[in-house]
Amino acid sequence: MNFLLLYKGDYTSTLRGPEMRYFSLAYELNSLGHKVSLCGRTALPEHLPDNVNFVSVHDFKELVKVFFGSDVIVLHGGGPLILFLAILCGFLKKRIVLDGYVPHWIELDELNRAREGFSSIKLLIKSYFNVLRVLFSSLIFDHILVANKRQMDLYRGVVTPFTVTRDFSRVSIIPFGCSNAGFYSKENGKSLLVKLSGGEISEGDFLIGWLGGAYGWFDLKGVINEISKASAKNKNIKAVFFGVAMDYQEELLKNVKPELKKNIIFLPWVEFSTRFDYWSGFDVSLVWGKDGYENDYASRTRNFDCLTLGLPIVQNWDDEWGIRIKTNGGGVVAERNNLSEVLLELSCSHDKVHKMSQSMLDMAPHFYWRRFADTLIDTLSTPPMSVFRRFLGVMSFLFSLPAVFVFFLYALFTAKKS
């Protein structure tokens, strides 16, 4: 089959969640004998998998060509033009798949509540467009891919008023993937971190790694305060963050006692291709979501990197990884008010941390990217949506627009009032 994987991102030296997923999926599909095109804003050839074609979303001629030349089109987002091309291809019996891993409108709406004025209105417009895109996809696309059961229930709820339960099977859970595990040295990783920190990290430190970006919705101030409480009792406990802006560093350390600030280490970003070499030096990974709807439905993709590394996870509860960790024993699910005690205990329990690490390595093969590719191909074994059914979906979507517009106006009016 000929696959098109489209996300309007950049395939360069740094990859975020969607780009990482498509990069890895493209590699696996290609290794299985399928042709793959990646579509995004920019790409560097040396950062793409071999034999994978890249098409810029800004090259309209090539974009149309690759759309109509593909058998399966997987979309993460996309504007009106992308959706229009997708539906045209759908009427030509091509498989159209929505990558619904991130219920993005929930994240946008939570940000919206914290802002006022024109920025708030822009976020509201983006939120409603995201909702409309999901409604459009649920009525017209062949499949919707989600990361966990919570997301599956959310998308099934979108389609229920139109098809009751008849289209439930079109929503499929395929968890995020991980690279093959067990190839990284903790000793080498620790040495790299010591060198990168310029001596702020020592070989004997118990290192807590925060993998990925430090965004505002993670509630990092409270987490860092808990880490500092643990560091006050064990000076070797240090937390490491990457790529945090200087002004945000100062904000995060505002309530930390001066003598404990040296235990919170801020390092520059490392190259994406070498991240595992550095991260393998950590003793545990800290993953924390702020209480709210975003934490309810999100999939913690950084946890899958921990599978590759055999890195134990310390996190707060969620409905996907909370259950996995409790069942498998690959980490600890903590509350914020006992986080410092958990970290202090782990820093003095090397055998327990080692057992958690082995549990993560044992779990990893169930989430290899090859399994992701195989499951996606199995999902596509069902017949494509009929032309008549797709036409009904288009008409239903168009008739739904006035109702959505009315609620948008109401939300817009209340946003202005606030």
C-alpha positions in Angstrom: 0.0 0.0 0.0 0.9 3.6 -0.5 0.7 5.7 2.7 0.5 9.4 3.2 1.2 10.6 6.8 0.4 14.3 7.2 1.2 16.6 10.0 2.0 20.3 9.5 5.2 20.0 11.6 9.0 20.2 11.0 11.1 17.0 10.5 14.4 18.5 11.5 16.8 17.8 14.4 14.0 18.2 17.0 10.8 16.2 16.8 7.6 16.6 18.8 5.0 14.0 19.5 3.2 13.9 16.1 6.4 14.1 14.1 8.0 11.4 16.2 5.0 9.2 15.6 5.0 9.7 11.9 8.8 9.4 11.6 8.8 6.0 13.4 5.6 4.8 11.7 7.1 5.7 8.3 10.2 3.7 9.0 8.3 0.6 10.1 5.8 0.8 7.2 8.6 1.2 4.7 10.5 -1.8 6.3 7.3 -3.9 5.7 7.4 -3.1 2.0 4.9 -0.2 1.9 5.6 3.1 0.2 5.4 6.1 2.5 5.2 9.9 2.0 5.6 12.3 4.9 4.0 15.7 4.5 4.8 18.7 6.7 6.2 22.2 6.7 9.9 21.5 6.4 12.4 18.6 6.6 16.1 17.9 6.4 16.8 14.9 4.2 19.4 13.5 6.7 16.7 13.4 9.4 14.2 11.4 7.4 14.0 7.6 7.2 15.5 6.1 4.1 13.2 5.6 1.1 10.6 7.9 2.6 9.3 10.7 0.3 8.8 14.2 1.8 6.2 16.6 0.5 5.8 20.2 1.7 2.3 21.4 2.6 3.2 24.6 0.9 3.7 22.9 -2.5 0.1 22.6 -3.7 0.8 20.8 -6.9 2.8 18.0 -5.1 0.4 18.0 -2.3 -2.5 17.2 -4.6 -0.4 14.6 -6.5 0.5 12.7 -3.3 -3.0 12.8 -2.0 -4.5 11.2 -5.1 -1.6 8.8 -5.4 -2.0 7.3 -1.9 -4.1 4.4 -0.9 -4.2 5.4 2.8 -4.2 8.9 4.1 -3.5 9.5 7.8 -4.1 13.1 9.0 -3.1 14.7 12.3 -5.1 17.9 12.0 -5.3 19.9 8.8 -7.1 23.0 7.6 -10.1 23.3 5.2 -8.0 22.6 2.1 -6.5 19.4 3.6 -10.0 18.2 4.7 -11.4 19.0 1.2 -8.7 16.9 -0.5 -9.3 14.1 2.0 -13.0 13.9 1.3 -12.4 14.0 -2.5 -10.0 11.0 -2.1 -12.6 9.3 0.1 -15.1 9.4 -2.7 -12.4 7.7 -4.8 -12.4 4.7 -2.3 -9.1 5.7 -0.6 -8.8 5.0 3.1 -9.0 8.2 5.2 -7.8 8.0 8.8 -7.9 10.6 11.5 -5.0 10.6 13.9 -7.0 11.6 17.0 -4.2 11.1 19.6 -4.6 14.6 21.0 -8.1 16.0 21.8 -6.6 19.4 21.0 -9.7 21.4 21.7 -9.6 20.4 25.3 -6.1 21.8 25.8 -7.0 24.9 23.9 -10.1 25.5 25.9 -8.2 25.1 29.2 -5.7 27.7 28.0 -8.7 29.9 26.9 -10.0 30.0 30.4 -6.8 31.5 31.7 -6.7 34.4 29.1 -8.8 37.4 28.3 -9.4 39.7 25.4 -8.5 39.0 21.8 -6.1 36.1 22.5 -9.0 34.4 24.3 -11.2 34.8 21.2 -8.5 33.4 18.9 -8.2 30.4 21.1 -12.0 30.0 21.1 -12.1 30.0 17.3 -9.3 27.4 17.2 -11.1 25.2 19.7 -14.3 25.2 17.7 -12.5 24.5 14.5 -10.8 21.5 16.2 -14.3 20.3 17.4 -15.7 20.7 13.9 -12.8 18.8 12.4 -13.4 15.9 14.7 -17.1 15.9 13.9 -16.3 16.0 10.2 -13.9 13.1 10.5 -16.2 11.0 12.7 -19.0 11.2 10.0 -16.8 10.9 6.9 -13.5 9.2 7.6 -12.9 5.4 7.6 -11.1 5.2 10.9 -10.1 7.3 13.9 -7.0 6.3 15.8 -6.8 7.1 19.5 -4.2 6.4 22.2 -6.3 5.1 25.1 -9.8 4.1 26.2 -10.6 7.5 27.6 -10.0 9.0 24.1 -12.0 6.2 22.5 -15.0 6.9 24.6 -14.7 10.6 23.8 -14.7 10.1 20.0 -17.5 7.5 20.3 -19.5 10.0 22.1 -19.1 12.4 19.1 -20.5 9.9 16.6 -23.3 8.5 18.9 -26.1 11.0 18.1 -25.7 10.1 14.4 -25.1 6.4 14.2 -25.8 5.1 17.8 -23.3 2.3 18.2 -22.9 1.2 14.5 -19.7 3.2 14.0 -18.1 2.4 17.3 -15.7 -0.1 15.5 -14.3 2.8 13.5 -12.5 4.1 16.6 -9.4 2.1 17.3 -7.0 2.2 20.2 -3.4 2.0 19.0 -1.1 3.3 21.8 1.9 5.5 21.1 5.0 3.4 20.3 8.6 3.1 21.6 11.9 2.2 20.1 13.5 -1.2 20.8 14.7 -1.3 24.4 17.8 -2.3 26.3 20.6 -0.7 24.2 21.6 2.3 26.3 24.2 2.5 29.1 23.3 4.2 32.4 27.0 4.8 33.2 27.6 6.5 29.8 24.4 8.5 30.2 25.4 9.7 33.6 28.9 10.7 32.3 27.3 12.7 29.5 25.0 14.5 31.9 27.9 15.3 34.3 29.8 16.8 31.3 26.8 18.7 29.9 26.0 20.2 33.4 29.5 21.6 33.8 29.9 19.9 37.2 26.5 20.7 38.6 25.8 17.0 38.4 28.0 14.4 40.2 28.4 10.7 39.5 26.8 9.8 42.8 23.7 11.9 42.4 20.2 10.5 42.3 18.9 12.0 39.1 15.2 12.8 38.4 14.7 13.5 34.7 12.0 15.6 33.2 11.9 14.5 29.6 10.6 16.9 27.0 9.2 20.4 27.3 8.3 22.2 30.5 4.9 23.7 29.7 2.6 25.7 31.9 -0.1 23.1 32.2 2.2 20.7 34.1 2.0 22.5 37.4 5.8 22.5 37.8 6.0 25.0 40.6 4.3 22.7 43.0 6.3 19.7 41.7 9.6 21.5 42.1 8.7 22.5 45.6 8.2 18.8 46.5 11.5 17.9 44.9 13.2 20.6 47.0 11.7 19.1 50.2 13.2 15.7 49.3 16.6 17.4 48.4 16.6 19.0 51.8 16.8 15.6 53.4 19.1 14.0 50.7 21.5 16.5 49.0 22.2 14.0 46.2 18.6 14.2 44.9 18.7 16.5 41.8 16.0 17.2 39.1 17.1 17.9 35.6 15.1 19.9 33.0 15.9 20.7 29.4 15.4 23.8 27.3 13.6 25.9 29.9 13.7 29.7 29.1 15.6 31.8 31.6 12.6 33.9 32.8 10.6 30.7 33.4 13.5 29.2 35.3 13.4 32.2 37.7 9.6 31.8 38.1 9.9 28.1 38.9 12.6 28.7 41.5 10.8 31.6 43.1 9.7 29.6 46.2 12.8 27.4 46.4 15.2 28.0 49.3 18.5 29.5 48.0 20.6 26.6 49.3 18.4 24.1 47.4 18.3 25.9 44.1 21.5 24.1 43.0 19.5 20.8 43.1 17.3 21.9 40.3 19.4 21.7 37.1 18.5 23.4 33.9 20.3 22.1 30.8 20.1 23.1 27.1 18.2 20.9 24.6 20.2 17.9 23.4 20.0 16.7 19.8 16.9 14.5 19.2 19.0 11.7 17.8 21.2 11.6 20.9 18.5 12.2 23.6 18.4 8.5 24.7 22.2 8.6 25.3 21.7 11.4 27.8 18.4 10.3 29.3 19.7 6.8 30.1 21.7 8.4 32.9 18.6 9.2 34.9 17.5 7.1 37.9 13.8 7.9 37.5 11.6 10.0 35.1 9.1 12.4 36.6 5.9 12.9 34.6 3.2 15.2 36.1 0.0 16.5 34.7 -2.0 19.4 36.2 -5.5 18.4 37.4 -8.0 19.1 34.6 -9.6 17.8 31.5 -6.4 17.8 29.5 -4.8 15.4 32.0 -8.0 13.2 31.9 -7.7 12.6 28.1 -4.1 13.1 27.2 -1.6 10.3 26.5 1.7 10.8 28.2 3.9 10.1 25.2 7.2 10.8 27.1 6.5 7.7 29.1 7.0 5.6 26.0 10.6 6.9 25.8 11.0 5.5 29.4 10.1 2.1 28.0 12.9 2.3 25.5 15.3 3.2 28.4 13.9 0.9 31.1 13.5 4.1 33.1 11.1 4.0 36.1 8.3 6.5 36.1 7.0 8.6 39.0 3.8 10.3 38.1 0.4 11.4 39.3 -2.8 9.4 38.4 -4.2 9.2 34.9 -6.5 6.6 33.3 -3.9 5.2 30.9 -0.5 5.0 32.5 -1.7 5.0 36.1 -3.2 1.6 35.6 -0.2 0.3 33.6 2.3 1.3 36.3 0.3 -0.2 39.1 -0.2 -3.4 37.2 3.3 -3.8 35.8 5.3 -2.2 38.7 7.4 0.0 36.4 7.1 3.0 38.7 5.1 4.8 41.3 1.8 6.7 41.1 2.0 9.5 43.7 0.0 12.4 45.0 1.6 15.8 45.1 1.4 15.9 48.9 3.5 12.7 49.2 5.8 13.2 46.2 8.8 14.3 48.3 8.5 11.1 50.4 8.3 8.9 47.3 11.4 10.5 45.8 13.3 10.3 49.1 12.4 6.6 49.5 13.5 5.7 45.9 16.8 7.6 46.3 17.6 5.2 49.1 16.2 2.0 47.5 18.5 1.0 44.6 17.1 -2.5 44.5 13.6 -1.3 44.2 14.5 1.1 41.4 16.3 -1.7 39.6 13.3 -3.9 39.7 11.1 -1.1 38.4 13.6 -0.6 35.5 13.4 -4.3 34.6 9.6 -4.2 34.7 9.7 -1.3 32.1 12.0 -3.3 29.9 9.7 -6.3 30.1 6.7 -4.1 29.1 8.5 -2.4 26.2 8.0 -5.1 23.4 4.2 -4.7 23.7 4.6 -1.1 22.4 7.3 -1.3 19.8 6.6 0.8 16.7 6.5 -2.4 14.6 3.4 -3.5 16.6 1.9 -0.1 15.9 2.4 -0.5 12.2 1.0 -4.1 12.2 -2.1 -3.0 14.2 -2.7 -0.1 11.8 -2.6 -2.4 8.8 -5.0 -4.9 10.5 -7.4 -2.0 11.1 -7.4 -1.2 7.4 -8.4 -4.8 6.5 -12.1 -3.9 6.7 -13.9 -2.6 3.5 -13.7 1.2 3.0 -16.8 3.4 3.7 -19.2 3.3 0.8 -19.7 6.4 -1.4 -23.3 6.7 -0.3 -22.5 6.5 3.4 -19.7 9.1 2.9 -22.2 11.3 1.1 -24.6 11.0 4.1 -21.8 12.0 6.4 -21.1 15.1 4.4 -24.7 16.1 4.4 -25.1 15.5 8.1 -22.0 17.6 8.8 -23.4 20.5 6.7 -26.7 20.4 8.5 -25.0 20.4 11.9 -23.0 23.6 11.2 -25.8 26.1 12.1 -26.2 24.5 15.6 -22.5 24.6 16.2 -22.4 28.2 15.0 -25.2 29.2 17.5 -23.2 27.8 20.4 -20.0 29.4 19.1 -21.7 32.8 19.1 -22.9 32.2 22.7 -19.4 31.2 23.8 -18.0 34.2 21.9 -20.4 36.6 23.7 -19.6 35.2 27.1 -15.8 35.3 26.4 -16.1 39.0 25.6 -18.2 39.6 28.8 -15.5 37.9 30.9 
